Amino acid sequence: MSRLVDRVLDRIVPKASASACSGTYFCNANGHSGYWYRFCCLDSGCQWTFIRSSC
C-alpha cells in the first residue's frame, strides 16, 4: 500500500525544484506513527520528511 502512495506522490510532487515538497501534511505517513510528515523530492531522491511532533 505504501509503495502505491509513494508512486502517486512521486508523480504529483514536481521534480524541477531542488527541494520540491508536497503542500499537504500526512499524519502517520508511510507507517511512522504519531507524527506529521510530508513527501519531498530532493535531488537525492524522494522521501518522507518529518514536520511536527504530534498528530
All heavy atoms as atom14 arrays in JSON, in Angstrom:
{
  "sequence": "MSRLVDRVLDRIVPKASASACSGTYFCNANGHSGYWYRFCCLDSGCQWTFIRSSC",
  "atom14_mask": [
    [1, 1, 1, 1, 1, 1, 1, 1, 0, 0, 0, 0, 0, 0],
    [1, 1, 1, 1, 1, 1, 0, 0, 0, 0, 0, 0, 0, 0],
    [1, 1, 1, 1, 1, 1, 1, 1, 1, 1, 1, 0, 0, 0],
    [1, 1, 1, 1, 1, 1, 1, 1, 0, 0, 0, 0, 0, 0],
    [1, 1, 1, 1, 1, 1, 1, 0, 0, 0, 0, 0, 0, 0],
    [1, 1, 1, 1, 1, 1, 1, 1, 0, 0, 0, 0, 0, 0],
    [1, 1, 1, 1, 1, 1, 1, 1, 1, 1, 1, 0, 0, 0],
    [1, 1, 1, 1, 1, 1, 1, 0, 0, 0, 0, 0, 0, 0],
    [1, 1, 1, 1, 1, 1, 1, 1, 0, 0, 0, 0, 0, 0],
    [1, 1, 1, 1, 1, 1, 1, 1, 0, 0, 0, 0, 0, 0],
    [1, 1, 1, 1, 1, 1, 1, 1, 1, 1, 1, 0, 0, 0],
    [1, 1, 1, 1, 1, 1, 1, 1, 0, 0, 0, 0, 0, 0],
    [1, 1, 1, 1, 1, 1, 1, 0, 0, 0, 0, 0, 0, 0],
    [1, 1, 1, 1, 1, 1, 1, 0, 0, 0, 0, 0, 0, 0],
    [1, 1, 1, 1, 1, 1, 1, 1, 1, 0, 0, 0, 0, 0],
    [1, 1, 1, 1, 1, 0, 0, 0, 0, 0, 0, 0, 0, 0],
    [1, 1, 1, 1, 1, 1, 0, 0, 0, 0, 0, 0, 0, 0],
    [1, 1, 1, 1, 1, 0, 0, 0, 0, 0, 0, 0, 0, 0],
    [1, 1, 1, 1, 1, 1, 0, 0, 0, 0, 0, 0, 0, 0],
    [1, 1, 1, 1, 1, 0, 0, 0, 0, 0, 0, 0, 0, 0],
    [1, 1, 1, 1, 1, 1, 0, 0, 0, 0, 0, 0, 0, 0],
    [1, 1, 1, 1, 1, 1, 0, 0, 0, 0, 0, 0, 0, 0],
    [1, 1, 1, 1, 0, 0, 0, 0, 0, 0, 0, 0, 0, 0],
    [1, 1, 1, 1, 1, 1, 1, 0, 0, 0, 0, 0, 0, 0],
    [1, 1, 1, 1, 1, 1, 1, 1, 1, 1, 1, 1, 0, 0],
    [1, 1, 1, 1, 1, 1, 1, 1, 1, 1, 1, 0, 0, 0],
    [1, 1, 1, 1, 1, 1, 0, 0, 0, 0, 0, 0, 0, 0],
    [1, 1, 1, 1, 1, 1, 1, 1, 0, 0, 0, 0, 0, 0],
    [1, 1, 1, 1, 1, 0, 0, 0, 0, 0, 0, 0, 0, 0],
    [1, 1, 1, 1, 1, 1, 1, 1, 0, 0, 0, 0, 0, 0],
    [1, 1, 1, 1, 0, 0, 0, 0, 0, 0, 0, 0, 0, 0],
    [1, 1, 1, 1, 1, 1, 1, 1, 1, 1, 0, 0, 0, 0],
    [1, 1, 1, 1, 1, 1, 0, 0, 0, 0, 0, 0, 0, 0],
    [1, 1, 1, 1, 0, 0, 0, 0, 0, 0, 0, 0, 0, 0],
    [1, 1, 1, 1, 1, 1, 1, 1, 1, 1, 1, 1, 0, 0],
    [1, 1, 1, 1, 1, 1, 1, 1, 1, 1, 1, 1, 1, 1],
    [1, 1, 1, 1, 1, 1, 1, 1, 1, 1, 1, 1, 0, 0],
    [1, 1, 1, 1, 1, 1, 1, 1, 1, 1, 1, 0, 0, 0],
    [1, 1, 1, 1, 1, 1, 1, 1, 1, 1, 1, 0, 0, 0],
    [1, 1, 1, 1, 1, 1, 0, 0, 0, 0, 0, 0, 0, 0],
    [1, 1, 1, 1, 1, 1, 0, 0, 0, 0, 0, 0, 0, 0],
    [1, 1, 1, 1, 1, 1, 1, 1, 0, 0, 0, 0, 0, 0],
    [1, 1, 1, 1, 1, 1, 1, 1, 0, 0, 0, 0, 0, 0],
    [1, 1, 1, 1, 1, 1, 0, 0, 0, 0, 0, 0, 0, 0],
    [1, 1, 1, 1, 0, 0, 0, 0, 0, 0, 0, 0, 0, 0],
    [1, 1, 1, 1, 1, 1, 0, 0, 0, 0, 0, 0, 0, 0],
    [1, 1, 1, 1, 1, 1, 1, 1, 1, 0, 0, 0, 0, 0],
    [1, 1, 1, 1, 1, 1, 1, 1, 1, 1, 1, 1, 1, 1],
    [1, 1, 1, 1, 1, 1, 1, 0, 0, 0, 0, 0, 0, 0],
    [1, 1, 1, 1, 1, 1, 1, 1, 1, 1, 1, 0, 0, 0],
    [1, 1, 1, 1, 1, 1, 1, 1, 0, 0, 0, 0, 0, 0],
    [1, 1, 1, 1, 1, 1, 1, 1, 1, 1, 1, 0, 0, 0],
    [1, 1, 1, 1, 1, 1, 0, 0, 0, 0, 0, 0, 0, 0],
    [1, 1, 1, 1, 1, 1, 0, 0, 0, 0, 0, 0, 0, 0],
    [1, 1, 1, 1, 1, 1, 0, 0, 0, 0, 0, 0, 0, 0]
  ],
  "atom14_positions": [
    [[0.84, -1.21, 0.0], [0.0, 0.0, 0.0], [0.87, 1.25, 0.0], [0.63, 2.18, -0.75], [-0.93, -0.04, 1.22], [-1.81, 1.19, 1.35], [-2.99, 1.31, -0.01], [-3.89, 2.77, 0.45], [0.0, 0.0, 0.0], [0.0, 0.0, 0.0], [0.0, 0.0, 0.0], [0.0, 0.0, 0.0], [0.0, 0.0, 0.0], [0.0, 0.0, 0.0]],
    [[1.88, 1.29, 0.85], [2.73, 2.48, 0.94], [3.5, 2.7, -0.37], [3.79, 3.83, -0.74], [3.69, 2.39, 2.12], [4.6, 1.33, 1.94], [0.0, 0.0, 0.0], [0.0, 0.0, 0.0], [0.0, 0.0, 0.0], [0.0, 0.0, 0.0], [0.0, 0.0, 0.0], [0.0, 0.0, 0.0], [0.0, 0.0, 0.0], [0.0, 0.0, 0.0]],
    [[3.82, 1.61, -1.07], [4.51, 1.73, -2.36], [3.61, 2.46, -3.36], [4.08, 3.3, -4.12], [4.88, 0.36, -2.93], [5.96, -0.35, -2.19], [7.32, 0.22, -2.6], [7.85, 1.06, -1.54], [8.6, 2.13, -1.69], [8.96, 2.53, -2.86], [9.02, 2.82, -0.67], [0.0, 0.0, 0.0], [0.0, 0.0, 0.0], [0.0, 0.0, 0.0]],
    [[2.32, 2.14, -3.35], [1.37, 2.78, -4.25], [1.28, 4.28, -3.94], [1.33, 5.11, -4.83], [-0.01, 2.13, -4.13], [-1.14, 2.79, -4.94], [-0.81, 2.7, -6.43], [-2.47, 2.11, -4.66], [0.0, 0.0, 0.0], [0.0, 0.0, 0.0], [0.0, 0.0, 0.0], [0.0, 0.0, 0.0], [0.0, 0.0, 0.0], [0.0, 0.0, 0.0]],
    [[1.19, 4.61, -2.66], [1.14, 6.01, -2.23], [2.4, 6.74, -2.67], [2.34, 7.85, -3.19], [0.96, 6.12, -0.7], [1.11, 7.56, -0.24], [-0.39, 5.56, -0.28], [0.0, 0.0, 0.0], [0.0, 0.0, 0.0], [0.0, 0.0, 0.0], [0.0, 0.0, 0.0], [0.0, 0.0, 0.0], [0.0, 0.0, 0.0], [0.0, 0.0, 0.0]],
    [[3.55, 6.1, -2.48], [4.82, 6.7, -2.89], [4.83, 6.99, -4.39], [5.29, 8.04, -4.83], [6.01, 5.79, -2.54], [6.29, 5.76, -1.06], [5.76, 6.63, -0.34], [7.05, 4.88, -0.62], [0.0, 0.0, 0.0], [0.0, 0.0, 0.0], [0.0, 0.0, 0.0], [0.0, 0.0, 0.0], [0.0, 0.0, 0.0], [0.0, 0.0, 0.0]],
    [[4.32, 6.05, -5.19], [4.31, 6.23, -6.65], [3.38, 7.37, -7.05], [3.72, 8.18, -7.9], [3.88, 4.94, -7.34], [4.99, 3.91, -7.44], [4.73, 2.9, -8.54], [3.44, 2.23, -8.4], [3.24, 1.13, -7.69], [4.23, 0.55, -7.05], [2.04, 0.58, -7.62], [0.0, 0.0, 0.0], [0.0, 0.0, 0.0], [0.0, 0.0, 0.0]],
    [[2.21, 7.45, -6.41], [1.25, 8.5, -6.72], [1.85, 9.86, -6.35], [1.84, 10.8, -7.14], [-0.08, 8.29, -5.97], [-0.96, 9.52, -6.08], [-0.8, 7.07, -6.54], [0.0, 0.0, 0.0], [0.0, 0.0, 0.0], [0.0, 0.0, 0.0], [0.0, 0.0, 0.0], [0.0, 0.0, 0.0], [0.0, 0.0, 0.0], [0.0, 0.0, 0.0]],
    [[2.41, 9.97, -5.15], [3.0, 11.23, -4.72], [4.22, 11.59, -5.56], [4.48, 12.76, -5.82], [3.39, 11.16, -3.24], [2.21, 11.16, -2.27], [2.7, 10.9, -0.85], [1.46, 12.47, -2.32], [0.0, 0.0, 0.0], [0.0, 0.0, 0.0], [0.0, 0.0, 0.0], [0.0, 0.0, 0.0], [0.0, 0.0, 0.0], [0.0, 0.0, 0.0]],
    [[4.94, 10.58, -5.98], [6.12, 10.8, -6.82], [5.73, 11.51, -8.11], [6.47, 12.33, -8.63], [6.76, 9.44, -7.12], [8.2, 9.6, -7.59], [8.93, 10.38, -6.96], [8.57, 8.95, -8.56], [0.0, 0.0, 0.0], [0.0, 0.0, 0.0], [0.0, 0.0, 0.0], [0.0, 0.0, 0.0], [0.0, 0.0, 0.0], [0.0, 0.0, 0.0]],
    [[4.52, 11.22, -8.6], [4.04, 11.86, -9.82], [3.51, 13.26, -9.54], [3.61, 14.14, -10.38], [2.93, 11.02, -10.45], [3.47, 10.06, -11.5], [2.36, 9.28, -12.13], [2.22, 8.02, -11.41], [1.1, 7.37, -11.23], [-0.03, 7.82, -11.72], [1.07, 6.24, -10.57], [0.0, 0.0, 0.0], [0.0, 0.0, 0.0], [0.0, 0.0, 0.0]],
    [[2.9, 13.45, -8.38], [2.28, 14.73, -8.03], [3.34, 15.79, -7.72], [3.24, 16.93, -8.15], [1.34, 14.57, -6.82], [0.15, 13.67, -7.2], [0.85, 15.92, -6.32], [-0.69, 13.27, -6.01], [0.0, 0.0, 0.0], [0.0, 0.0, 0.0], [0.0, 0.0, 0.0], [0.0, 0.0, 0.0], [0.0, 0.0, 0.0], [0.0, 0.0, 0.0]],
    [[4.34, 15.41, -6.95], [5.34, 16.36, -6.49], [6.3, 16.69, -7.64], [6.9, 15.79, -8.2], [6.14, 15.79, -5.29], [7.21, 16.76, -4.84], [5.19, 15.46, -4.14], [0.0, 0.0, 0.0], [0.0, 0.0, 0.0], [0.0, 0.0, 0.0], [0.0, 0.0, 0.0], [0.0, 0.0, 0.0], [0.0, 0.0, 0.0], [0.0, 0.0, 0.0]],
    [[6.44, 17.97, -7.96], [7.32, 18.34, -9.07], [8.79, 18.05, -8.77], [9.24, 18.16, -7.64], [7.09, 19.85, -9.24], [6.54, 20.29, -7.93], [5.8, 19.13, -7.35], [0.0, 0.0, 0.0], [0.0, 0.0, 0.0], [0.0, 0.0, 0.0], [0.0, 0.0, 0.0], [0.0, 0.0, 0.0], [0.0, 0.0, 0.0], [0.0, 0.0, 0.0]],
    [[9.54, 17.71, -9.79], [10.94, 17.34, -9.63], [11.88, 18.51, -9.94], [13.06, 18.44, -9.68], [11.27, 16.19, -10.57], [10.58, 14.89, -10.24], [11.32, 14.13, -9.17], [10.77, 12.78, -8.86], [9.71, 12.25, -9.64], [0.0, 0.0, 0.0], [0.0, 0.0, 0.0], [0.0, 0.0, 0.0], [0.0, 0.0, 0.0], [0.0, 0.0, 0.0]],
    [[11.34, 19.57, -10.54], [12.19, 20.65, -11.05], [12.96, 21.35, -9.93], [14.12, 21.69, -10.08], [11.35, 21.66, -11.81], [0.0, 0.0, 0.0], [0.0, 0.0, 0.0], [0.0, 0.0, 0.0], [0.0, 0.0, 0.0], [0.0, 0.0, 0.0], [0.0, 0.0, 0.0], [0.0, 0.0, 0.0], [0.0, 0.0, 0.0], [0.0, 0.0, 0.0]],
    [[12.31, 21.54, -8.8], [12.95, 22.25, -7.7], [13.92, 21.34, -6.95], [13.74, 20.13, -6.92], [11.88, 22.76, -6.73], [12.47, 23.28, -5.57], [0.0, 0.0, 0.0], [0.0, 0.0, 0.0], [0.0, 0.0, 0.0], [0.0, 0.0, 0.0], [0.0, 0.0, 0.0], [0.0, 0.0, 0.0], [0.0, 0.0, 0.0], [0.0, 0.0, 0.0]],
    [[14.93, 21.93, -6.35], [15.91, 21.16, -5.58], [15.26, 20.59, -4.33], [15.71, 19.6, -3.78], [17.09, 22.04, -5.22], [0.0, 0.0, 0.0], [0.0, 0.0, 0.0], [0.0, 0.0, 0.0], [0.0, 0.0, 0.0], [0.0, 0.0, 0.0], [0.0, 0.0, 0.0], [0.0, 0.0, 0.0], [0.0, 0.0, 0.0], [0.0, 0.0, 0.0]],
    [[14.21, 21.23, -3.83], [13.53, 20.72, -2.64], [12.02, 20.85, -2.82], [11.38, 21.65, -2.16], [13.99, 21.49, -1.4], [13.72, 22.86, -1.55], [0.0, 0.0, 0.0], [0.0, 0.0, 0.0], [0.0, 0.0, 0.0], [0.0, 0.0, 0.0], [0.0, 0.0, 0.0], [0.0, 0.0, 0.0], [0.0, 0.0, 0.0], [0.0, 0.0, 0.0]],
    [[11.48, 20.07, -3.73], [10.05, 20.11, -4.03], [9.29, 19.25, -3.04], [9.47, 18.04, -3.0], [9.8, 19.64, -5.45], [0.0, 0.0, 0.0], [0.0, 0.0, 0.0], [0.0, 0.0, 0.0], [0.0, 0.0, 0.0], [0.0, 0.0, 0.0], [0.0, 0.0, 0.0], [0.0, 0.0, 0.0], [0.0, 0.0, 0.0], [0.0, 0.0, 0.0]],
    [[8.47, 19.88, -2.21], [7.7, 19.15, -1.2], [6.21, 19.34, -1.46], [5.79, 20.39, -1.94], [8.02, 19.67, 0.2], [9.71, 19.34, 0.72], [0.0, 0.0, 0.0], [0.0, 0.0, 0.0], [0.0, 0.0, 0.0], [0.0, 0.0, 0.0], [0.0, 0.0, 0.0], [0.0, 0.0, 0.0], [0.0, 0.0, 0.0], [0.0, 0.0, 0.0]],
    [[5.45, 18.32, -1.12], [4.0, 18.43, -1.24], [3.49, 19.48, -0.27], [4.09, 19.72, 0.78], [3.35, 17.08, -0.92], [3.56, 16.75, 0.44], [0.0, 0.0, 0.0], [0.0, 0.0, 0.0], [0.0, 0.0, 0.0], [0.0, 0.0, 0.0], [0.0, 0.0, 0.0], [0.0, 0.0, 0.0], [0.0, 0.0, 0.0], [0.0, 0.0, 0.0]],
    [[2.4, 20.13, -0.6], [1.83, 21.14, 0.27], [1.0, 20.54, 1.38], [0.57, 21.24, 2.28], [0.0, 0.0, 0.0], [0.0, 0.0, 0.0], [0.0, 0.0, 0.0], [0.0, 0.0, 0.0], [0.0, 0.0, 0.0], [0.0, 0.0, 0.0], [0.0, 0.0, 0.0], [0.0, 0.0, 0.0], [0.0, 0.0, 0.0], [0.0, 0.0, 0.0]],
    [[0.77, 19.23, 1.33], [-0.09, 18.55, 2.3], [0.73, 17.8, 3.33], [1.72, 17.16, 2.99], [-1.01, 17.54, 1.57], [-1.71, 18.23, 0.53], [-2.0, 16.93, 2.53], [0.0, 0.0, 0.0], [0.0, 0.0, 0.0], [0.0, 0.0, 0.0], [0.0, 0.0, 0.0], [0.0, 0.0, 0.0], [0.0, 0.0, 0.0], [0.0, 0.0, 0.0]],
    [[0.32, 17.91, 4.58], [0.97, 17.14, 5.65], [0.19, 15.84, 5.84], [-1.02, 15.82, 5.73], [0.95, 17.91, 6.97], [1.79, 19.17, 6.98], [1.78, 20.01, 8.09], [2.59, 19.53, 5.91], [2.54, 21.16, 8.11], [3.36, 20.67, 5.92], [3.33, 21.49, 7.02], [4.09, 22.63, 7.04], [0.0, 0.0, 0.0], [0.0, 0.0, 0.0]],
    [[0.92, 14.77, 6.12], [0.3, 13.46, 6.31], [0.6, 12.96, 7.71], [1.77, 12.89, 8.1], [0.86, 12.46, 5.3], [0.58, 12.84, 3.87], [1.44, 13.67, 3.18], [-0.55, 12.36, 3.22], [1.19, 14.03, 1.86], [-0.81, 12.71, 1.91], [0.05, 13.55, 1.22], [0.0, 0.0, 0.0], [0.0, 0.0, 0.0], [0.0, 0.0, 0.0]],
    [[-0.45, 12.63, 8.47], [-0.27, 12.04, 9.8], [0.04, 10.55, 9.63], [-0.61, 9.87, 8.85], [-1.52, 12.24, 10.63], [-1.37, 11.6, 12.29], [0.0, 0.0, 0.0], [0.0, 0.0, 0.0], [0.0, 0.0, 0.0], [0.0, 0.0, 0.0], [0.0, 0.0, 0.0], [0.0, 0.0, 0.0], [0.0, 0.0, 0.0], [0.0, 0.0, 0.0]],
    [[1.02, 10.07, 10.37], [1.41, 8.65, 10.32], [1.82, 8.21, 8.91], [1.53, 7.08, 8.5], [0.27, 7.75, 10.83], [-0.11, 8.07, 12.26], [0.7, 8.6, 13.01], [-1.33, 7.76, 12.64], [0.0, 0.0, 0.0], [0.0, 0.0, 0.0], [0.0, 0.0, 0.0], [0.0, 0.0, 0.0], [0.0, 0.0, 0.0], [0.0, 0.0, 0.0]],
    [[2.47, 9.08, 8.18], [2.83, 8.77, 6.81], [3.78, 7.58, 6.73], [4.73, 7.47, 7.49], [3.5, 9.98, 6.16], [0.0, 0.0, 0.0], [0.0, 0.0, 0.0], [0.0, 0.0, 0.0], [0.0, 0.0, 0.0], [0.0, 0.0, 0.0], [0.0, 0.0, 0.0], [0.0, 0.0, 0.0], [0.0, 0.0, 0.0], [0.0, 0.0, 0.0]],
    [[3.47, 6.69, 5.8], [4.34, 5.55, 5.5], [4.68, 4.73, 6.74], [5.78, 4.19, 6.86], [5.62, 6.06, 4.82], [6.26, 5.0, 3.95], [5.59, 4.1, 3.45], [7.55, 5.1, 3.75], [0.0, 0.0, 0.0], [0.0, 0.0, 0.0], [0.0, 0.0, 0.0], [0.0, 0.0, 0.0], [0.0, 0.0, 0.0], [0.0, 0.0, 0.0]],
    [[3.73, 4.67, 7.68], [3.93, 3.83, 8.86], [4.64, 4.49, 10.02], [4.9, 3.86, 11.03], [0.0, 0.0, 0.0], [0.0, 0.0, 0.0], [0.0, 0.0, 0.0], [0.0, 0.0, 0.0], [0.0, 0.0, 0.0], [0.0, 0.0, 0.0], [0.0, 0.0, 0.0], [0.0, 0.0, 0.0], [0.0, 0.0, 0.0], [0.0, 0.0, 0.0]],
    [[4.96, 5.78, 9.91], [5.6, 6.5, 11.01], [4.5, 6.97, 11.97], [3.79, 7.92, 11.68], [6.39, 7.71, 10.5], [7.46, 7.35, 9.53], [8.57, 6.62, 9.88], [7.59, 7.62, 8.21], [9.35, 6.47, 8.82], [8.77, 7.07, 7.78], [0.0, 0.0, 0.0], [0.0, 0.0, 0.0], [0.0, 0.0, 0.0], [0.0, 0.0, 0.0]],
    [[4.37, 6.32, 13.1], [3.22, 6.6, 13.97], [3.39, 7.88, 14.78], [4.49, 8.22, 15.21], [3.01, 5.43, 14.92], [4.17, 5.27, 15.71], [0.0, 0.0, 0.0], [0.0, 0.0, 0.0], [0.0, 0.0, 0.0], [0.0, 0.0, 0.0], [0.0, 0.0, 0.0], [0.0, 0.0, 0.0], [0.0, 0.0, 0.0], [0.0, 0.0, 0.0]],
    [[2.27, 8.6, 14.97], [2.21, 9.72, 15.9], [2.8, 11.04, 15.44], [2.85, 11.98, 16.21], [0.0, 0.0, 0.0], [0.0, 0.0, 0.0], [0.0, 0.0, 0.0], [0.0, 0.0, 0.0], [0.0, 0.0, 0.0], [0.0, 0.0, 0.0], [0.0, 0.0, 0.0], [0.0, 0.0, 0.0], [0.0, 0.0, 0.0], [0.0, 0.0, 0.0]],
    [[3.23, 11.14, 14.19], [3.88, 12.37, 13.73], [3.34, 12.82, 12.38], [2.8, 12.04, 11.62], [5.4, 12.16, 13.62], [6.04, 11.77, 14.92], [6.32, 10.44, 15.2], [6.34, 12.73, 15.88], [6.91, 10.08, 16.4], [6.93, 12.38, 17.08], [7.21, 11.05, 17.35], [7.77, 10.69, 18.54], [0.0, 0.0, 0.0], [0.0, 0.0, 0.0]],
    [[3.53, 14.11, 12.1], [3.17, 14.67, 10.8], [4.38, 14.64, 9.87], [5.49, 14.97, 10.27], [2.72, 16.13, 10.95], [1.36, 16.27, 11.55], [1.07, 16.62, 12.83], [0.11, 16.11, 10.89], [-0.29, 16.67, 13.02], [-0.89, 16.37, 11.85], [-0.25, 15.76, 9.59], [-2.26, 16.28, 11.52], [-1.6, 15.69, 9.27], [-2.59, 15.94, 10.24]],
    [[4.14, 14.24, 8.63], [5.19, 14.21, 7.62], [4.65, 14.84, 6.33], [3.45, 15.0, 6.17], [5.6, 12.76, 7.28], [6.38, 12.09, 8.38], [5.73, 11.53, 9.47], [7.76, 12.02, 8.32], [6.45, 10.92, 10.48], [8.49, 11.4, 9.33], [7.83, 10.86, 10.4], [8.54, 10.26, 11.41], [0.0, 0.0, 0.0], [0.0, 0.0, 0.0]],
    [[5.54, 15.18, 5.43], [5.14, 15.49, 4.07], [6.14, 14.84, 3.13], [7.25, 14.49, 3.53], [5.03, 16.99, 3.82], [6.31, 17.75, 3.91], [6.05, 19.22, 3.65], [7.24, 20.01, 3.93], [7.34, 21.31, 3.74], [6.3, 21.97, 3.27], [8.44, 21.96, 4.01], [0.0, 0.0, 0.0], [0.0, 0.0, 0.0], [0.0, 0.0, 0.0]],
    [[5.72, 14.68, 1.89], [6.54, 13.97, 0.92], [7.36, 14.98, 0.13], [6.8, 15.91, -0.47], [5.64, 13.16, -0.02], [6.38, 12.09, -0.77], [6.85, 10.97, -0.11], [6.6, 12.2, -2.13], [7.52, 9.96, -0.8], [7.26, 11.2, -2.83], [7.73, 10.09, -2.16], [0.0, 0.0, 0.0], [0.0, 0.0, 0.0], [0.0, 0.0, 0.0]],
    [[8.68, 14.82, 0.15], [9.57, 15.74, -0.54], [10.44, 15.0, -1.54], [10.94, 13.91, -1.25], [10.48, 16.45, 0.46], [9.59, 17.57, 1.56], [0.0, 0.0, 0.0], [0.0, 0.0, 0.0], [0.0, 0.0, 0.0], [0.0, 0.0, 0.0], [0.0, 0.0, 0.0], [0.0, 0.0, 0.0], [0.0, 0.0, 0.0], [0.0, 0.0, 0.0]],
    [[10.61, 15.61, -2.7], [11.51, 15.06, -3.71], [12.71, 15.99, -3.85], [12.59, 17.1, -4.36], [10.79, 14.9, -5.04], [9.63, 13.51, -5.04], [0.0, 0.0, 0.0], [0.0, 0.0, 0.0], [0.0, 0.0, 0.0], [0.0, 0.0, 0.0], [0.0, 0.0, 0.0], [0.0, 0.0, 0.0], [0.0, 0.0, 0.0], [0.0, 0.0, 0.0]],
    [[13.83, 15.52, -3.36], [15.07, 16.27, -3.41], [15.94, 15.76, -4.55], [15.59, 14.79, -5.21], [15.8, 16.13, -2.08], [14.95, 16.35, -0.83], [15.73, 16.01, 0.42], [14.45, 17.77, -0.77], [0.0, 0.0, 0.0], [0.0, 0.0, 0.0], [0.0, 0.0, 0.0], [0.0, 0.0, 0.0], [0.0, 0.0, 0.0], [0.0, 0.0, 0.0]],
    [[17.06, 16.4, -4.76], [17.99, 15.93, -5.79], [18.43, 14.49, -5.52], [18.72, 13.74, -6.44], [19.22, 16.84, -5.86], [18.87, 18.2, -6.45], [17.85, 18.3, -7.17], [19.6, 19.16, -6.2], [0.0, 0.0, 0.0], [0.0, 0.0, 0.0], [0.0, 0.0, 0.0], [0.0, 0.0, 0.0], [0.0, 0.0, 0.0], [0.0, 0.0, 0.0]],
    [[18.49, 14.14, -4.25], [18.96, 12.8, -3.86], [17.86, 11.75, -3.93], [18.11, 10.57, -3.71], [19.55, 12.85, -2.46], [18.58, 13.33, -1.54], [0.0, 0.0, 0.0], [0.0, 0.0, 0.0], [0.0, 0.0, 0.0], [0.0, 0.0, 0.0], [0.0, 0.0, 0.0], [0.0, 0.0, 0.0], [0.0, 0.0, 0.0], [0.0, 0.0, 0.0]],
    [[16.63, 12.17, -4.19], [15.52, 11.23, -4.27], [14.33, 11.68, -3.44], [14.4, 12.69, -2.75], [0.0, 0.0, 0.0], [0.0, 0.0, 0.0], [0.0, 0.0, 0.0], [0.0, 0.0, 0.0], [0.0, 0.0, 0.0], [0.0, 0.0, 0.0], [0.0, 0.0, 0.0], [0.0, 0.0, 0.0], [0.0, 0.0, 0.0], [0.0, 0.0, 0.0]],
    [[13.25, 10.91, -3.49], [12.03, 11.27, -2.78], [11.96, 10.56, -1.44], [12.36, 9.41, -1.31], [10.81, 10.9, -3.62], [10.71, 11.82, -5.17], [0.0, 0.0, 0.0], [0.0, 0.0, 0.0], [0.0, 0.0, 0.0], [0.0, 0.0, 0.0], [0.0, 0.0, 0.0], [0.0, 0.0, 0.0], [0.0, 0.0, 0.0], [0.0, 0.0, 0.0]],
    [[11.46, 11.28, -0.43], [11.38, 10.69, 0.91], [10.34, 11.43, 1.75], [9.95, 12.55, 1.44], [12.74, 10.79, 1.59], [13.23, 12.22, 1.77], [14.69, 12.3, 2.21], [15.4, 11.32, 2.19], [15.11, 13.48, 2.6], [0.0, 0.0, 0.0], [0.0, 0.0, 0.0], [0.0, 0.0, 0.0], [0.0, 0.0, 0.0], [0.0, 0.0, 0.0]],
    [[9.9, 10.78, 2.81], [9.04, 11.41, 3.79], [9.88, 12.29, 4.7], [10.92, 11.89, 5.18], [8.32, 10.35, 4.64], [7.29, 9.58, 3.86], [7.42, 8.3, 3.4], [5.99, 10.01, 3.47], [6.29, 7.92, 2.73], [5.39, 8.94, 2.77], [5.29, 11.2, 3.65], [4.11, 9.04, 2.23], [4.01, 11.29, 3.11], [3.41, 10.23, 2.43]],
    [[9.42, 13.52, 4.92], [10.16, 14.48, 5.74], [9.33, 14.85, 6.98], [8.17, 15.23, 6.87], [10.47, 15.76, 4.93], [11.22, 15.38, 3.79], [11.26, 16.74, 5.74], [0.0, 0.0, 0.0], [0.0, 0.0, 0.0], [0.0, 0.0, 0.0], [0.0, 0.0, 0.0], [0.0, 0.0, 0.0], [0.0, 0.0, 0.0], [0.0, 0.0, 0.0]],
    [[9.95, 14.71, 8.14], [9.3, 15.0, 9.42], [8.94, 16.48, 9.51], [9.72, 17.35, 9.15], [10.26, 14.61, 10.55], [9.8, 15.02, 11.92], [8.87, 14.27, 12.6], [10.3, 16.17, 12.53], [8.43, 14.64, 13.87], [9.86, 16.55, 13.79], [8.94, 15.78, 14.45], [0.0, 0.0, 0.0], [0.0, 0.0, 0.0], [0.0, 0.0, 0.0]],
    [[7.73, 16.78, 9.99], [7.27, 18.16, 10.12], [7.04, 18.54, 11.58], [7.67, 19.44, 12.09], [5.96, 18.39, 9.33], [6.17, 18.08, 7.84], [5.47, 19.83, 9.5], [7.15, 18.97, 7.13], [0.0, 0.0, 0.0], [0.0, 0.0, 0.0], [0.0, 0.0, 0.0], [0.0, 0.0, 0.0], [0.0, 0.0, 0.0], [0.0, 0.0, 0.0]],
    [[6.11, 17.85, 12.24], [5.75, 18.2, 13.62], [5.66, 16.96, 14.49], [5.55, 15.85, 13.99], [4.4, 18.95, 13.63], [4.53, 20.39, 13.14], [3.35, 21.22, 13.6], [2.08, 20.73, 13.08], [1.5, 21.2, 11.97], [2.09, 22.14, 11.28], [0.35, 20.72, 11.58], [0.0, 0.0, 0.0], [0.0, 0.0, 0.0], [0.0, 0.0, 0.0]],
    [[5.64, 17.18, 15.79], [5.78, 16.06, 16.72], [4.5, 15.27, 17.0], [4.57, 14.12, 17.37], [6.37, 16.55, 18.04], [5.5, 17.49, 18.63], [0.0, 0.0, 0.0], [0.0, 0.0, 0.0], [0.0, 0.0, 0.0], [0.0, 0.0, 0.0], [0.0, 0.0, 0.0], [0.0, 0.0, 0.0], [0.0, 0.0, 0.0], [0.0, 0.0, 0.0]],
    [[3.35, 15.88, 16.85], [2.13, 15.13, 17.18], [1.04, 15.37, 16.16], [0.98, 16.42, 15.53], [1.63, 15.51, 18.57], [1.29, 16.89, 18.62], [0.0, 0.0, 0.0], [0.0, 0.0, 0.0], [0.0, 0.0, 0.0], [0.0, 0.0, 0.0], [0.0, 0.0, 0.0], [0.0, 0.0, 0.0], [0.0, 0.0, 0.0], [0.0, 0.0, 0.0]],
    [[0.18, 14.36, 16.02], [-0.92, 14.47, 15.06], [-2.11, 15.21, 15.67], [-2.3, 15.13, 16.87], [-1.37, 13.07, 14.64], [-0.07, 12.19, 13.75], [0.0, 0.0, 0.0], [0.0, 0.0, 0.0], [0.0, 0.0, 0.0], [0.0, 0.0, 0.0], [0.0, 0.0, 0.0], [0.0, 0.0, 0.0], [0.0, 0.0, 0.0], [0.0, 0.0, 0.0]]
  ]
}
